Amino acid sequence: MAATNFNTENRTYRQLLGNGLTYRIPRFQRDYSWSEEEWEDLWADIQNTLPADGEPAHYMGYLVLQTADNRIYEVIDGQQRLTTISLIVLAAMRLLGKFADEGKNTDNNRVRLDQLRATYIGYLDPVSLTTRNKLSLNRNNDSYYRDYLVALADHLPQRGFPASTHAMRKGFEWFERRLREQVKGVADPGMALAQFVETISDKLFFTVITVADQLNAYKVFETLNARGVRLSATDLLKNYLFSVLARGDEAAHEMDELERRWEAMVGRLGSESFPDFLRMHWNSRQSFARQTELFKVVRGRIQAREAVFALLREMDEDIDTYLSLTQPEGGQWIPAWKQSAQELRMFSVRQPYPMLMAAKRSLTDADFGDLLRVTVIIAFRYNVIGAQHTGEQERVYHAAAMQLHNSEATNLAQVLATLRQVYPGDDAFKGDFAEKVIKTTQSRNAKIVRYILCKLEKQAGGIDFDADSPNYTIEHVLPQSPEAGWDAFNDRDLETFVYRLANMAMLEAGKNKDIGNRPYAEKRPVLLQSSLYLTKKLAEDNDDWLPERLAARQRQLANLATTVWRIAQLS
């Protein structure tokens, strides 16, 4: 970010709009979308700043602007907030006009209205001598904003406009009602309205980040940890694709088609998930790109209208696979595939997704299902138990994705030859498993431990039960909060011993409640009564529960795990 060309400063609404500068919402930025919930929140925040002993100011968040000349600024992030404040000012102006028409301090209210318009809404161009708005909205909203709201029309038409335009109109009318209530009973309501606008213009402030071009804007989005950032990054890419189409002769038709298909994709994915999907899709077909450089890479490749629609077609082809991987419960996959996707999600392992997206396009269903299962086993050995660095793993998965995409690998065996690099061998896996500690105080970890113990139980005793069943709980033989009778375990190493896999066993819920934090001698008879093979065997094999017995059991479990999570072709 040090080399990024941008400036940052805090500025009030007055400083933004009261200086003769122009702000434009990019033509294809998303439409106005605020509703009464957001209006209520903003109104409440404004009210808190009005009393003499109230809040000194209200922070409106980041405002990201792009400019080439420091006179005209494109609003990359923050259009909802800027538009809404503009609606408040316009509502106050329409009320001032109504007061003047009603003969209430007519001359002064008309002066106030003209002054507010000049300061916050529009200015007189010194060359053409025409009024120009300081804020221009996108292609769907600007004409209504300009022709009816800025014009302070007596009648606001309601038919034949998109939903976002109705949202603007409703917001304008909502704030007009609130302002009328605000000045009700005041001796000079016009003066009170003008004072209200002046007050909020000084008390509403933004952190303004000004960038020179779209690439710098994207870098800002990737760096900021602020609400709405990822959505704006999605819109930024959308705006770029629209700008490519705008160069062609058939721009209007093609841009409508892009709008339709883009909104359909974002609607299915959710705006927060779109950047992740785009990266997974891209890495399943193209040279590897990290999230921070994705916009630059896409911009470098997509420079013609044909490339824009090729990208759309390819994203359409991959979206179902991505959704089935990330949201398997709602997909149409067969149960075995859904189970594998759920396990990958439980492990929080996403590195294989580009390869799996490429595989779904090119392999037979039988090979794809086997590859899903193989990917789960690798993820368990490499990520869950081995906790190895994911950089090398991501590189290998991308190589496999490219081989599949380019038809250099056409069956499972050829893909496995590449994946061998990230498949820990049996000896390494046993060594990692024998020392593994998983702290079950975290819900995700507890879910993984239940999964491990359930799989081991099925392998050893043939008992298959739902790992998430409330009928079974995790029993920590050495308790998480031990009382008397555990002197063999050093206090300094207690936590490590408690969360070793060998110290944990699945146990019927009622039995677990009965034994609590008791000494092992009292727990053992209860464990012996368990219907689960491994739990019962723990008690049968151990008269006492000591550090060396715990270590020995974990080595036994490691040997068993090697038979459960195993890829025969690679072992």
C-alpha positions in Angstrom: 0.0 0.0 0.0 3.0 2.3 0.5 3.3 2.8 -3.3 -0.5 3.3 -3.8 -1.4 6.8 -5.1 -4.0 8.0 -2.6 -4.7 10.7 -0.1 -6.7 10.3 3.2 -8.3 13.1 5.3 -11.4 13.7 7.5 -13.9 16.0 5.9 -17.4 17.2 7.0 -20.3 17.2 4.6 -20.0 21.0 4.3 -16.3 20.6 3.2 -17.3 18.0 0.6 -20.3 19.7 -1.0 -19.7 23.4 -0.1 -16.6 23.9 -2.3 -17.7 23.8 -5.9 -16.6 20.3 -6.6 -18.6 17.7 -8.5 -19.3 14.1 -7.4 -20.6 11.4 -9.7 -21.9 7.9 -9.0 -20.4 5.7 -11.8 -23.1 5.0 -14.4 -23.2 1.3 -13.5 -22.7 1.5 -9.8 -25.4 -0.3 -7.8 -28.7 1.5 -7.4 -29.9 3.3 -4.3 -30.9 0.7 -1.8 -31.4 2.2 1.6 -34.7 1.6 3.4 -36.5 2.9 6.5 -34.2 0.9 8.8 -31.1 2.8 7.6 -33.0 6.1 7.5 -34.1 5.6 11.1 -30.5 4.8 12.2 -29.1 7.9 10.5 -31.9 10.1 11.8 -31.3 8.9 15.4 -27.6 9.6 15.0 -28.3 13.1 13.7 -30.7 13.8 16.6 -27.9 12.9 19.1 -25.8 15.7 17.7 -28.4 18.5 17.9 -28.7 19.3 21.7 -26.1 21.7 23.1 -24.8 18.9 25.3 -25.2 16.2 22.6 -22.6 14.4 20.5 -20.1 16.8 19.0 -20.1 15.0 15.7 -21.2 11.8 13.9 -18.8 9.6 11.9 -20.2 8.5 8.6 -17.4 6.0 7.8 -15.1 5.8 4.7 -15.8 7.6 1.5 -13.6 6.4 -1.4 -13.3 8.8 -4.3 -11.5 8.6 -7.7 -10.4 11.6 -9.6 -8.1 12.6 -12.4 -8.2 16.3 -12.0 -9.2 17.1 -8.4 -12.4 18.7 -9.6 -14.7 15.9 -10.6 -14.8 12.9 -8.3 -16.3 9.4 -8.9 -17.8 7.9 -5.8 -16.5 4.4 -5.6 -17.7 3.7 -2.1 -20.2 5.8 -0.1 -22.9 6.6 -2.6 -25.8 5.4 -0.3 -24.7 7.8 2.5 -24.0 10.8 0.2 -27.3 10.3 -1.6 -29.3 10.0 1.6 -27.8 13.2 3.1 -28.7 14.9 -0.2 -32.3 13.7 0.2 -32.4 15.3 3.7 -31.2 18.6 2.3 -33.6 18.5 -0.6 -36.5 17.7 1.8 -35.6 20.7 3.9 -35.5 22.8 0.7 -38.9 21.7 -0.4 -40.4 22.5 3.0 -38.8 26.0 2.8 -40.5 26.4 -0.6 -43.8 25.4 0.8 -43.4 27.8 3.7 -42.7 30.6 1.2 -45.7 29.7 -0.9 -47.9 29.8 2.2 -46.7 33.3 3.0 -44.6 32.4 5.9 -41.6 34.7 5.9 -41.6 34.4 2.1 -38.6 36.5 1.1 -36.3 35.1 3.8 -37.3 31.5 3.1 -36.7 31.9 -0.6 -33.2 33.3 0.1 -32.5 30.4 2.4 -33.7 27.9 -0.2 -31.5 29.4 -2.9 -28.5 29.5 -0.5 -28.9 25.8 0.4 -29.2 24.9 -3.3 -26.1 26.8 -4.2 -24.1 25.4 -1.3 -25.1 21.7 -1.3 -27.1 20.8 -4.4 -26.0 22.7 -7.5 -24.0 25.7 -8.7 -24.0 28.1 -11.6 -21.4 27.2 -14.3 -19.5 30.4 -15.1 -19.1 29.5 -18.7 -22.5 28.2 -19.7 -24.4 30.0 -16.9 -26.5 26.8 -16.4 -27.1 25.1 -13.0 -25.2 21.8 -12.6 -25.8 19.3 -9.8 -23.0 18.7 -7.4 -24.0 15.1 -7.1 -25.0 12.9 -10.1 -26.4 9.4 -9.6 -26.2 6.2 -11.6 -28.0 5.5 -14.9 -31.1 4.1 -13.2 -31.5 6.8 -10.5 -30.1 10.1 -11.9 -32.9 11.2 -14.2 -35.6 11.0 -11.4 -33.2 12.6 -8.9 -32.5 15.5 -11.3 -35.9 16.0 -12.8 -38.1 15.6 -9.7 -36.2 15.6 -6.4 -33.7 18.4 -7.2 -36.4 20.3 -9.0 -38.5 20.1 -5.8 -41.5 19.0 -7.9 -44.9 19.4 -6.2 -45.9 16.0 -7.6 -43.5 13.1 -7.5 -44.6 10.4 -10.1 -44.6 6.8 -9.0 -45.3 4.7 -12.1 -42.9 3.3 -14.5 -39.7 3.6 -12.4 -37.4 0.9 -10.9 -37.6 -0.1 -7.3 -34.5 1.9 -6.4 -36.1 5.1 -7.6 -39.2 4.4 -5.5 -36.8 3.9 -2.5 -35.3 7.4 -3.2 -38.7 9.0 -3.4 -39.9 7.3 -0.2 -36.7 8.4 1.6 -37.2 12.0 0.4 -40.8 11.9 1.7 -39.8 10.2 4.9 -37.3 12.8 5.8 -39.7 15.6 4.8 -42.2 14.3 7.3 -39.5 14.1 10.0 -38.3 17.6 9.3 -41.9 19.0 9.4 -42.3 17.3 12.8 -38.9 18.7 13.8 -39.9 22.4 13.3 -43.6 22.0 14.3 -44.5 24.7 16.8 -41.3 26.7 16.2 -41.7 30.5 15.9 -39.7 30.6 12.6 -39.7 27.1 11.1 -37.7 28.3 8.0 -34.9 29.5 10.1 -35.0 26.3 12.1 -34.8 24.2 9.0 -31.9 26.2 7.6 -30.1 25.9 11.0 -30.7 22.1 11.0 -29.1 21.7 7.6 -26.1 23.9 8.6 -25.7 21.9 11.8 -25.6 18.5 10.2 -23.3 19.7 7.4 -20.7 20.5 10.1 -21.3 17.5 12.3 -21.5 14.7 9.8 -18.0 13.8 8.7 -16.2 11.1 6.6 -12.8 9.7 6.3 -12.2 10.5 2.6 -9.8 8.4 0.6 -9.0 9.8 -2.8 -7.4 7.6 -5.4 -6.1 8.2 -8.9 -7.6 5.2 -10.7 -9.6 2.0 -10.3 -6.6 -0.1 -9.6 -5.7 2.0 -6.6 -9.3 2.0 -5.5 -9.3 -1.8 -5.5 -6.1 -1.9 -3.5 -7.8 0.4 -0.9 -10.8 -2.0 -0.7 -8.5 -5.0 -0.2 -6.7 -3.2 2.6 -9.5 -1.4 4.5 -11.3 -3.4 7.2 -14.5 -1.5 6.9 -18.2 -2.2 6.5 -19.2 -2.6 2.9 -15.7 -2.8 1.4 -16.1 -6.2 -0.3 -19.4 -5.2 -1.8 -17.7 -2.1 -3.3 -14.9 -4.2 -4.7 -17.5 -6.3 -6.4 -19.1 -3.2 -7.9 -15.7 -1.9 -8.9 -15.1 -4.9 -11.2 -18.7 -4.6 -12.5 -18.0 -1.0 -13.4 -14.9 -1.9 -15.2 -16.7 -4.6 -17.3 -19.4 -2.1 -18.2 -16.7 0.4 -19.2 -15.3 -2.2 -21.6 -18.7 -2.7 -23.2 -19.4 1.1 -23.4 -16.7 1.3 -26.1 -18.7 -0.7 -28.6 -21.4 0.1 -31.0 -24.0 -2.1 -29.4 -23.3 -0.8 -25.9 -26.9 -0.3 -24.7 -28.1 -3.8 -25.5 -25.0 -5.5 -24.3 -24.9 -3.5 -21.1 -28.5 -4.4 -20.3 -27.5 -8.1 -20.8 -24.5 -7.7 -18.6 -26.6 -6.1 -15.9 -29.1 -8.9 -16.0 -26.6 -11.7 -15.9 -24.4 -9.9 -13.3 -27.3 -9.3 -10.9 -28.4 -12.9 -11.3 -25.0 -14.2 -10.3 -24.6 -11.8 -7.4 -28.1 -12.6 -6.3 -27.2 -16.3 -6.1 -23.8 -15.8 -4.4 -24.4 -12.9 -2.2 -22.2 -9.8 -2.7 -19.9 -10.8 0.1 -19.1 -14.1 -1.6 -18.6 -12.8 -5.1 -14.9 -11.8 -4.9 -14.1 -15.3 -3.4 -16.1 -17.0 -6.2 -14.4 -14.9 -8.8 -10.9 -15.9 -7.6 -11.7 -19.6 -7.3 -13.2 -19.5 -10.8 -10.3 -17.6 -12.2 -7.7 -19.9 -10.7 -9.5 -22.9 -12.1 -8.9 -21.6 -15.7 -6.1 -19.0 -15.7 -2.7 -18.3 -14.2 -2.7 -18.2 -10.4 -3.9 -14.9 -8.9 -4.1 -13.9 -5.2 -7.0 -11.9 -4.0 -5.0 -8.7 -3.7 -3.9 -8.8 -7.3 -7.1 -10.3 -8.8 -8.6 -7.0 -10.1 -5.3 -6.1 -11.8 -5.1 -9.5 -13.4 -8.7 -9.5 -14.6 -8.4 -6.0 -16.0 -5.2 -7.0 -17.9 -7.0 -10.0 -19.5 -10.5 -8.6 -20.1 -10.2 -5.7 -22.5 -12.7 -6.5 -25.3 -16.4 -7.1 -25.4 -15.9 -10.7 -26.4 -13.8 -11.3 -23.4 -16.4 -9.8 -21.1 -19.1 -12.2 -22.3 -16.7 -15.1 -22.3 -16.0 -14.4 -18.6 -19.8 -14.3 -17.9 -20.3 -17.6 -19.7 -17.5 -19.3 -17.9 -18.6 -18.0 -14.5 -22.1 -19.3 -15.2 -20.6 -22.7 -15.9 -18.8 -22.8 -12.5 -21.3 -21.1 -10.2 -23.2 -24.3 -9.4 -20.1 -26.2 -8.4 -18.9 -23.3 -6.2 -22.2 -23.1 -4.4 -22.3 -26.9 -4.0 -18.9 -26.7 -2.4 -19.6 -23.8 -0.1 -23.3 -24.4 0.7 -23.6 -28.2 0.2 -26.9 -28.6 2.1 -28.8 -26.6 -0.6 -27.2 -28.2 -3.6 -28.3 -30.9 -5.9 -25.3 -33.2 -5.4 -25.7 -36.9 -4.4 -25.3 -37.5 -0.7 -21.7 -38.8 -0.9 -20.6 -35.7 -2.7 -22.4 -33.4 -0.2 -20.7 -35.2 2.7 -17.3 -34.6 1.3 -18.1 -30.9 0.7 -19.4 -30.6 4.3 -16.2 -32.1 5.6 -14.0 -29.8 3.6 -16.0 -26.9 5.0 -15.7 -28.2 8.5 -12.0 -28.3 8.1 -12.0 -24.7 6.7 -10.0 -26.0 3.7 -10.7 -24.1 0.5 -7.4 -24.5 -1.4 -8.8 -27.4 -3.5 -11.8 -25.5 -4.8 -10.3 -24.3 -8.1 -9.1 -27.8 -8.9 -12.5 -29.3 -8.0 -14.2 -26.7 -10.2 -12.0 -27.7 -13.1 -12.5 -31.4 -12.3 -16.3 -31.0 -12.4 -16.1 -29.6 -15.9 -13.8 -32.3 -17.2 -13.9 -35.6 -15.3 -16.6 -38.3 -15.3 -18.9 -38.2 -12.3 -17.3 -41.3 -10.9 -13.8 -39.8 -11.0 -15.1 -36.5 -9.7 -16.7 -38.2 -6.7 -13.5 -40.1 -6.0 -11.4 -36.9 -6.3 -13.7 -35.2 -3.8 -13.1 -38.0 -1.3 -9.4 -38.0 -1.9 -9.3 -34.2 -1.3 -11.0 -34.7 2.1 -8.3 -37.2 3.0 -5.5 -35.0 1.9 -7.0 -32.1 3.8 -7.3 -34.2 7.0 -3.7 -35.4 6.8 -2.1 -32.1 5.5 -4.2 -29.4 7.1 -6.1 -30.7 10.1 -3.5 -33.1 11.6 -0.3 -31.9 10.0 -1.1 -28.1 10.2 1.2 -27.6 7.3 1.7 -24.3 5.4 -1.0 -23.9 2.7 1.1 -21.9 0.2 2.7 -25.0 -1.3 -0.6 -26.8 -1.2 -2.3 -24.0 -3.1 0.4 -24.1 -5.7 -0.1 -27.9 -6.2 -3.9 -27.6 -6.4 -3.6 -24.9 -9.0 -1.2 -27.0 -11.1 -3.8 -29.8 -11.0 -6.5 -27.4 -12.0 -4.5 -26.2 -15.0 -3.8 -29.8 -16.1 -7.5 -30.6 -15.9 -8.5 -27.4 -17.7 -6.0 -27.9 -20.5 -6.9 -31.6 -20.8 -3.4 -32.7 -19.8 -5.1 -34.8 -17.0 -8.2 -36.6 -18.1 -8.7 -39.1 -15.3 -8.3 -39.5 -11.5 -5.0 -41.4 -11.7 -3.3 -38.5 -13.6 -4.6 -36.0 -11.0 -3.4 -38.1 -8.1 0.1 -38.1 -9.6 0.2 -34.3 -9.1 -1.4 -34.4 -5.7 1.2 -36.9 -4.3 3.3 -33.8 -3.4 0.8 -32.7 -0.7 -0.2 -36.2 0.6 1.7 -36.8 3.8 2.9 -40.4 3.9 1.9 -42.9 6.6 4.9 -42.4 8.8 4.6 -38.6 8.8 0.9 -38.8 9.4 1.3 -41.2 12.3 3.9 -38.9 13.8 1.7 -35.9 13.5 -1.4 -37.7 14.8 0.5 -39.1 17.8 1.2 -35.6 19.1 -2.0 -33.9 18.0 -3.7 -31.5 20.4 -7.1 -30.0 19.5 -8.6 -27.6 22.0 -12.3 -28.4 22.1 -13.3 -25.1 23.8 -13.7 -23.8 20.2 -16.9 -25.1 18.6 -15.3 -25.8 15.3 -12.6 -27.8 17.0 -15.1 -29.7 19.1 -17.0 -30.6 15.9 -13.7 -31.9 14.3 -12.9 -34.0 17.4 -16.4 -35.6 17.3 -15.9 -36.3 13.6 -12.5 -38.0 14.3 -13.7 -40.1 17.1 -16.8 -41.1 15.2 -14.7 -42.2 12.2 -12.3 -44.1 14.4 -15.2 -45.8 16.2 -16.7 -47.0 12.9 -13.3 -48.4 11.8 -12.5 -50.2 15.1 -15.9 -51.3 16.3 -18.1 -51.1 13.3 -20.5 -48.8 15.1 -21.7 -46.0 12.8 -23.4 -43.0 14.5 -24.0 -39.4 13.7 -21.1 -37.4 15.0 -23.5 -34.5 15.7 -26.0 -36.5 17.6 -26.9 -35.0 21.0 -27.0 -38.6 22.4 -23.2 -38.6 22.6 -20.8 -36.1 24.1 -17.0 -35.7 24.2 -15.6 -37.2 27.5 -12.3 -35.7 28.6 -10.8 -38.5 30.7 -8.5 -36.1 32.4 -11.1 -33.4 33.0 -10.9 -29.9 31.7 -11.3 -28.7 35.3 -9.7 -31.6 37.4 -10.4 -31.9 41.0 -8.6 -34.3 43.4 -7.1 -37.5 42.1 -5.1 -36.2 39.2 -1.7 -35.7 40.7 0.1 -37.6 38.0 -0.4 -34.7 35.6 1.8 -31.7 36.0 -0.2 -28.5 36.3 2.1 -26.8 33.8 1.3 -29.4 31.1 -2.3 -29.9 32.1 -3.9 -28.2 29.1 -1.8 -30.1 26.7 -2.8 -33.4 28.2 -6.5 -32.5 28.4 -6.7 -31.8 24.7 -4.6 -34.6 23.4 -6.8 -36.8 21.1 -6.1 -39.9 23.2 -7.6 -38.1 26.3 -11.0 -37.8 24.6 -13.7 -40.4 23.9 -17.3 -40.4 22.8 -19.7 -41.3 25.6 -23.4 -41.6 26.0 -24.7 -38.2 27.2 -26.2 -39.4 30.4 -23.0 -41.2 31.5 -20.8 -38.2 30.8 -23.0 -36.1 33.0 -22.7 -38.6 35.8 -18.9 -38.8 36.0 -18.1 -35.1 35.6 -14.6 -34.3 37.0 -14.2 -37.4 39.1 -10.9 -39.3 39.5 -10.2 -42.0 36.9 -11.0 -44.8 39.4 -14.6 -43.6 39.6 -14.9 -42.9 35.8 -13.6 -46.3 34.7 -16.6 -48.4 35.6 -18.8 -46.0 33.7 -16.5 -46.1 30.7 -16.6 -49.9 30.8 -20.4 -49.8 30.5 -20.3 -47.8 27.2 -21.7 -49.4 24.1 -18.9 -47.7 22.0 -15.9 -50.0 21.3 -13.1 -47.5 21.7 -14.5 -46.0 24.8 -14.9 -49.3 26.5 -11.4 -50.5 25.3 -9.8 -47.4 26.9 -11.1 -48.5 30.3 -10.3 -52.2 29.7 -6.7 -51.5 28.7 -5.9 -48.9 31.4 -6.1 -49.6 35.2 -4.8 -46.1 35.7 -4.8 -43.0 33.5 -1.2 -41.6 33.4 0.7 -39.5 30.9 2.5 -42.5 29.5 -0.8 -44.4 29.1 -2.3 -41.4 27.3 0.7 -41.3 24.9 0.5 -45.0 24.2 -3.2 -44.8 23.4 -2.6 -41.9 21.0 -0.1 -44.0 19.1 -2.6 -46.7 18.8 -5.2 -44.3 17.5 -2.6 -42.9 15.1 -2.2 -46.4 13.6 -5.9 -46.8 13.4 -6.3 -43.3 11.7 -3.8 -44.3 9.0 -6.3 -47.0 7.9 -9.2 -44.6 7.9 -7.8 -41.6 6.1 -5.8 -43.4 3.4 -5.4 -43.1 -0.3 -4.4 -46.6 -1.5 -2.9 -45.3 -4.8 -0.6 -42.9 -2.9 0.3 -45.0 0.2 
